[in-house]
Amino acid sequence: MTIAAAGFQRYSAERQGNSSWHRQPLQIVRQHICRQLPQLPKLNETARALNMSCRSLQRYLQSNDTSFRQLVNECRHQLAQQYLQQNTYNIQQIATQLGFEEQSSFQKAFKSWQGCPPGVYRQRSNMKISRRYSDFSQASRQVMYGTN
Protein backbone atom coordinates (compact mmCIF):
# COMPACT_ATOMS: atom_id res chain seq x y z
CA MET A 1 0.00 0.00 0.00
CA THR A 2 1.39 3.38 -0.94
CA ILE A 3 1.69 6.29 1.47
CA ALA A 4 -1.01 8.13 -0.46
CA ALA A 5 -3.43 5.20 -0.25
CA ALA A 6 -2.85 4.99 3.50
CA GLY A 7 -3.54 8.72 3.77
CA PHE A 8 -6.79 8.31 1.88
CA GLN A 9 -7.86 5.43 4.11
CA ARG A 10 -7.07 7.49 7.21
CA TYR A 11 -9.02 10.41 5.81
CA SER A 12 -12.03 8.29 4.94
CA ALA A 13 -12.07 6.63 8.36
CA GLU A 14 -11.91 10.02 10.10
CA ARG A 15 -14.67 11.44 7.91
CA GLN A 16 -17.02 8.56 8.63
CA GLY A 17 -15.98 7.83 12.21
CA ASN A 18 -15.25 4.15 11.52
CA SER A 19 -12.93 2.02 9.44
CA SER A 20 -15.69 0.10 7.62
CA TRP A 21 -16.15 2.80 5.04
CA HIS A 22 -15.32 1.33 1.62
CA ARG A 23 -15.08 4.32 -0.73
CA GLN A 24 -12.50 4.38 -3.44
CA PRO A 25 -9.80 6.98 -2.81
CA LEU A 26 -10.19 8.50 -6.27
CA GLN A 27 -13.87 9.03 -5.56
CA ILE A 28 -12.93 11.03 -2.47
CA VAL A 29 -10.69 13.27 -4.58
CA ARG A 30 -13.46 13.72 -7.17
CA GLN A 31 -15.94 14.70 -4.48
CA HIS A 32 -13.53 17.24 -3.07
CA ILE A 33 -12.97 18.69 -6.53
CA CYS A 34 -16.72 18.97 -7.15
CA ARG A 35 -17.17 20.76 -3.82
CA GLN A 36 -14.54 23.35 -4.78
CA LEU A 37 -16.31 24.36 -7.99
CA PRO A 38 -17.04 27.04 -9.24
CA GLN A 39 -13.61 28.06 -7.94
CA LEU A 40 -10.86 26.37 -9.89
CA PRO A 41 -9.81 23.36 -7.79
CA LYS A 42 -6.19 23.41 -6.68
CA LEU A 43 -4.00 20.40 -6.05
CA ASN A 44 -2.42 21.84 -2.90
CA GLU A 45 -5.81 22.64 -1.31
CA THR A 46 -7.10 19.16 -2.11
CA ALA A 47 -3.98 17.52 -0.69
CA ARG A 48 -4.23 19.64 2.45
CA ALA A 49 -7.89 18.68 2.90
CA LEU A 50 -6.85 15.02 2.66
CA ASN A 51 -3.97 15.49 5.12
CA MET A 52 -1.40 14.66 2.46
CA SER A 53 1.47 16.38 0.77
CA CYS A 54 0.97 17.53 -2.81
CA ARG A 55 3.65 15.14 -3.98
CA SER A 56 2.02 12.15 -2.26
CA LEU A 57 -1.28 12.99 -3.92
CA GLN A 58 0.43 13.33 -7.30
CA ARG A 59 2.19 9.96 -6.85
CA TYR A 60 -1.07 8.30 -5.87
CA LEU A 61 -2.89 9.73 -8.88
CA GLN A 62 -0.03 8.74 -11.16
CA SER A 63 -0.11 5.17 -9.80
CA ASN A 64 -3.77 5.10 -10.85
CA ASP A 65 -2.98 6.36 -14.35
CA THR A 66 -4.60 9.74 -13.87
CA SER A 67 -3.74 13.28 -12.87
CA PHE A 68 -5.37 16.05 -10.90
CA ARG A 69 -6.14 17.91 -14.12
CA GLN A 70 -7.84 14.82 -15.60
CA LEU A 71 -9.98 14.44 -12.48
CA VAL A 72 -10.99 18.11 -12.62
CA ASN A 73 -12.01 17.66 -16.25
CA GLU A 74 -13.95 14.48 -15.45
CA CYS A 75 -15.85 16.26 -12.67
CA ARG A 76 -16.61 19.25 -14.87
CA HIS A 77 -17.75 16.96 -17.68
CA GLN A 78 -20.02 14.91 -15.42
CA LEU A 79 -21.57 18.00 -13.83
CA ALA A 80 -22.00 19.67 -17.23
CA GLN A 81 -23.93 16.64 -18.49
CA GLN A 82 -26.17 16.70 -15.41
CA TYR A 83 -26.84 20.45 -15.66
CA LEU A 84 -27.61 20.22 -19.38
CA GLN A 85 -30.01 17.31 -18.90
CA GLN A 86 -31.81 19.08 -16.05
CA ASN A 87 -32.49 22.02 -18.35
CA THR A 88 -32.54 24.38 -15.35
CA TYR A 89 -29.56 26.59 -16.20
CA ASN A 90 -28.59 28.29 -19.41
CA ILE A 91 -25.18 27.56 -20.90
CA GLN A 92 -23.60 30.73 -19.50
CA GLN A 93 -24.75 29.81 -15.98
CA ILE A 94 -23.40 26.28 -16.38
CA ALA A 95 -20.05 27.63 -17.56
CA THR A 96 -19.86 29.89 -14.49
CA GLN A 97 -20.98 27.09 -12.17
CA LEU A 98 -18.16 24.88 -13.47
CA GLY A 99 -15.49 27.53 -13.00
CA PHE A 100 -15.01 28.63 -16.59
CA GLU A 101 -14.33 32.34 -17.00
CA GLU A 102 -15.81 32.44 -20.49
CA GLN A 103 -18.74 30.61 -22.03
CA SER A 104 -16.65 29.98 -25.12
CA SER A 105 -14.03 28.14 -23.03
CA PHE A 106 -16.75 25.90 -21.61
CA GLN A 107 -18.19 25.24 -25.07
CA LYS A 108 -14.77 24.32 -26.43
CA ALA A 109 -14.04 22.01 -23.48
CA PHE A 110 -17.46 20.37 -23.69
CA LYS A 111 -17.07 19.75 -27.40
CA SER A 112 -13.71 18.07 -26.77
CA TRP A 113 -15.28 15.86 -24.07
CA GLN A 114 -18.54 14.99 -25.78
CA GLY A 115 -17.93 15.54 -29.48
CA CYS A 116 -20.72 18.10 -29.81
CA PRO A 117 -21.49 21.58 -28.42
CA PRO A 118 -23.47 21.81 -25.15
CA GLY A 119 -26.59 23.13 -26.89
CA VAL A 120 -26.69 20.15 -29.24
CA TYR A 121 -26.11 17.76 -26.33
CA ARG A 122 -29.02 19.36 -24.45
CA GLN A 123 -31.32 18.99 -27.48
CA ARG A 124 -30.33 15.35 -27.96
CA SER A 125 -30.84 14.51 -24.29
CA ASN A 126 -34.24 16.22 -24.32
CA MET A 127 -35.22 14.21 -27.42
CA LYS A 128 -34.21 10.97 -25.67
CA ILE A 129 -36.40 11.85 -22.71
CA SER A 130 -39.39 12.68 -24.90
CA ARG A 131 -38.91 9.45 -26.86
CA ARG A 132 -39.11 7.44 -23.65
CA TYR A 133 -42.58 8.80 -23.04
CA SER A 134 -43.71 8.44 -26.66
CA ASP A 135 -43.33 4.67 -26.32
CA PHE A 136 -46.27 4.61 -23.92
CA SER A 137 -49.82 4.31 -25.18
CA GLN A 138 -52.22 7.24 -24.79
CA ALA A 139 -54.00 5.49 -21.91
CA SER A 140 -50.79 4.84 -19.97
CA ARG A 141 -49.67 8.46 -20.50
CA GLN A 142 -52.99 9.65 -19.10
CA VAL A 143 -52.47 7.51 -16.03
CA MET A 144 -48.87 8.70 -15.66
CA TYR A 145 -49.81 12.36 -15.83
CA GLY A 146 -53.15 12.02 -14.08
CA THR A 147 -55.12 13.38 -17.04
CA ASN A 148 -57.86 10.76 -17.12
One Martini backbone bead per residue (centre of mass of N, CA, C, O) as a GRO file, in nm:
protein
  148
    1MET     BB    1   0.097   0.036   0.023
    2THR     BB    2   0.071   0.351  -0.013
    3ILE     BB    3   0.085   0.651   0.132
    4ALA     BB    4  -0.164   0.768  -0.006
    5ALA     BB    5  -0.362   0.538   0.059
    6ALA     BB    6  -0.336   0.568   0.364
    7GLY     BB    7  -0.439   0.859   0.373
    8PHE     BB    8  -0.719   0.797   0.257
    9GLN     BB    9  -0.808   0.598   0.475
   10ARG     BB   10  -0.784   0.792   0.710
   11TYR     BB   11  -0.978   1.002   0.605
   12SER     BB   12  -1.228   0.820   0.576
   13ALA     BB   13  -1.242   0.733   0.873
   14GLU     BB   14  -1.274   1.019   0.992
   15ARG     BB   15  -1.532   1.106   0.831
   16GLN     BB   16  -1.705   0.837   0.943
   17GLY     BB   17  -1.588   0.703   1.230
   18ASN     BB   18  -1.487   0.449   1.056
   19SER     BB   19  -1.334   0.152   0.893
   20SER     BB   20  -1.595   0.053   0.695
   21TRP     BB   21  -1.527   0.235   0.475
   22HIS     BB   22  -1.557   0.178   0.093
   23ARG     BB   23  -1.408   0.397  -0.058
   24GLN     BB   24  -1.267   0.538  -0.314
   25PRO     BB   25  -1.011   0.754  -0.337
   26LEU     BB   26  -1.089   0.895  -0.606
   27GLN     BB   27  -1.373   0.976  -0.510
   28ILE     BB   28  -1.279   1.174  -0.297
   29VAL     BB   29  -1.140   1.368  -0.489
   30ARG     BB   30  -1.385   1.431  -0.665
   31GLN     BB   31  -1.560   1.549  -0.442
   32HIS     BB   32  -1.370   1.780  -0.372
   33ILE     BB   33  -1.373   1.913  -0.645
   34CYS     BB   34  -1.682   1.965  -0.664
   35ARG     BB   35  -1.686   2.151  -0.405
   36GLN     BB   36  -1.497   2.383  -0.532
   37LEU     BB   37  -1.694   2.453  -0.716
   38PRO     BB   38  -1.627   2.732  -0.917
   39GLN     BB   39  -1.364   2.703  -0.825
   40LEU     BB   40  -1.051   2.635  -0.892
   41PRO     BB   41  -0.902   2.361  -0.843
   42LYS     BB   42  -0.646   2.261  -0.604
   43LEU     BB   43  -0.401   2.054  -0.518
   44ASN     BB   44  -0.310   2.170  -0.239
   45GLU     BB   45  -0.597   2.180  -0.113
   46THR     BB   46  -0.664   1.883  -0.143
   47ALA     BB   47  -0.426   1.767   0.013
   48ARG     BB   48  -0.486   1.913   0.277
   49ALA     BB   49  -0.775   1.788   0.317
   50LEU     BB   50  -0.618   1.486   0.314
   51ASN     BB   51  -0.349   1.490   0.469
   52MET     BB   52  -0.135   1.573   0.237
   53SER     BB   53   0.085   1.584   0.006
   54CYS     BB   54   0.123   1.674  -0.310
   55ARG     BB   55   0.314   1.445  -0.395
   56SER     BB   56   0.143   1.208  -0.290
   57LEU     BB   57  -0.098   1.266  -0.468
   58GLN     BB   58   0.047   1.246  -0.738
   59ARG     BB   59   0.145   0.953  -0.703
   60TYR     BB   60  -0.130   0.826  -0.672
   61LEU     BB   61  -0.248   0.916  -0.942
   62GLN     BB   62  -0.026   0.790  -1.117
   63SER     BB   63  -0.083   0.492  -1.016
   64ASN     BB   64  -0.390   0.549  -1.158
   65ASP     BB   65  -0.367   0.687  -1.440
   66THR     BB   66  -0.366   0.997  -1.338
   67SER     BB   67  -0.482   1.336  -1.277
   68PHE     BB   68  -0.589   1.625  -1.159
   69ARG     BB   69  -0.684   1.741  -1.428
   70GLN     BB   70  -0.855   1.497  -1.513
   71LEU     BB   71  -1.050   1.510  -1.270
   72VAL     BB   72  -1.158   1.788  -1.324
   73ASN     BB   73  -1.272   1.722  -1.605
   74GLU     BB   74  -1.462   1.496  -1.516
   75CYS     BB   75  -1.635   1.668  -1.326
   76ARG     BB   76  -1.723   1.879  -1.529
   77HIS     BB   77  -1.853   1.685  -1.727
   78GLN     BB   78  -2.062   1.555  -1.541
   79LEU     BB   79  -2.202   1.821  -1.455
   80ALA     BB   80  -2.274   1.922  -1.734
   81GLN     BB   81  -2.465   1.692  -1.805
   82GLN     BB   82  -2.663   1.738  -1.576
   83TYR     BB   83  -2.738   2.035  -1.634
   84LEU     BB   84  -2.839   1.986  -1.927
   85GLN     BB   85  -3.064   1.776  -1.853
   86GLN     BB   86  -3.227   1.961  -1.652
   87ASN     BB   87  -3.283   2.255  -1.777
   88THR     BB   88  -3.218   2.509  -1.569
   89TYR     BB   89  -2.966   2.613  -1.714
   90ASN     BB   90  -2.774   2.801  -1.880
   91ILE     BB   91  -2.473   2.802  -2.034
   92GLN     BB   92  -2.348   3.033  -1.873
   93GLN     BB   93  -2.414   2.919  -1.589
   94ILE     BB   94  -2.258   2.658  -1.622
   95ALA     BB   95  -1.982   2.777  -1.671
   96THR     BB   96  -1.968   2.921  -1.398
   97GLN     BB   97  -2.023   2.669  -1.214
   98LEU     BB   98  -1.743   2.527  -1.345
   99GLY     BB   99  -1.512   2.771  -1.369
  100PHE     BB  100  -1.558   2.941  -1.616
  101GLU     BB  101  -1.492   3.251  -1.759
  102GLU     BB  102  -1.597   3.140  -2.038
  103GLN     BB  103  -1.821   3.014  -2.254
  104SER     BB  104  -1.624   2.930  -2.480
  105SER     BB  105  -1.453   2.742  -2.303
  106PHE     BB  106  -1.676   2.545  -2.237
  107GLN     BB  107  -1.755   2.467  -2.526
  108LYS     BB  108  -1.480   2.353  -2.603
  109ALA     BB  109  -1.459   2.141  -2.381
  110PHE     BB  110  -1.723   1.989  -2.438
  111LYS     BB  111  -1.653   1.908  -2.728
  112SER     BB  112  -1.404   1.735  -2.643
  113TRP     BB  113  -1.570   1.534  -2.465
  114GLN     BB  114  -1.848   1.482  -2.659
  115GLY     BB  115  -1.851   1.602  -2.980
  116CYS     BB  116  -2.041   1.843  -2.883
  117PRO     BB  117  -2.224   2.088  -2.814
  118PRO     BB  118  -2.423   2.174  -2.551
  119GLY     BB  119  -2.685   2.233  -2.712
  120VAL     BB  120  -2.697   1.962  -2.859
  121TYR     BB  121  -2.697   1.781  -2.612
  122ARG     BB  122  -2.959   1.889  -2.494
  123GLN     BB  123  -3.142   1.814  -2.731
  124ARG     BB  124  -3.082   1.510  -2.728
  125SER     BB  125  -3.170   1.455  -2.433
  126ASN     BB  126  -3.462   1.556  -2.474
  127MET     BB  127  -3.537   1.350  -2.694
  128LYS     BB  128  -3.496   1.095  -2.523
  129ILE     BB  129  -3.712   1.160  -2.316
  130SER     BB  130  -3.955   1.188  -2.514
  131ARG     BB  131  -3.930   0.896  -2.626
  132ARG     BB  132  -3.998   0.741  -2.373
  133TYR     BB  133  -4.301   0.853  -2.371
  134SER     BB  134  -4.388   0.762  -2.669
  135ASP     BB  135  -4.408   0.447  -2.598
  136PHE     BB  136  -4.663   0.512  -2.478
  137SER     BB  137  -4.972   0.503  -2.439
  138GLN     BB  138  -5.232   0.706  -2.395
  139ALA     BB  139  -5.338   0.572  -2.135
  140SER     BB  140  -5.065   0.567  -1.977
  141ARG     BB  141  -5.021   0.873  -1.986
  142GLN     BB  142  -5.272   0.951  -1.829
  143VAL     BB  143  -5.188   0.808  -1.572
  144MET     BB  144  -4.912   0.944  -1.529
  145TYR     BB  145  -5.051   1.253  -1.544
  146GLY     BB  146  -5.356   1.261  -1.452
  147THR     BB  147  -5.577   1.294  -1.725
  148ASN     BB  148  -5.846   1.096  -1.659
   0.00000   0.00000   0.00000
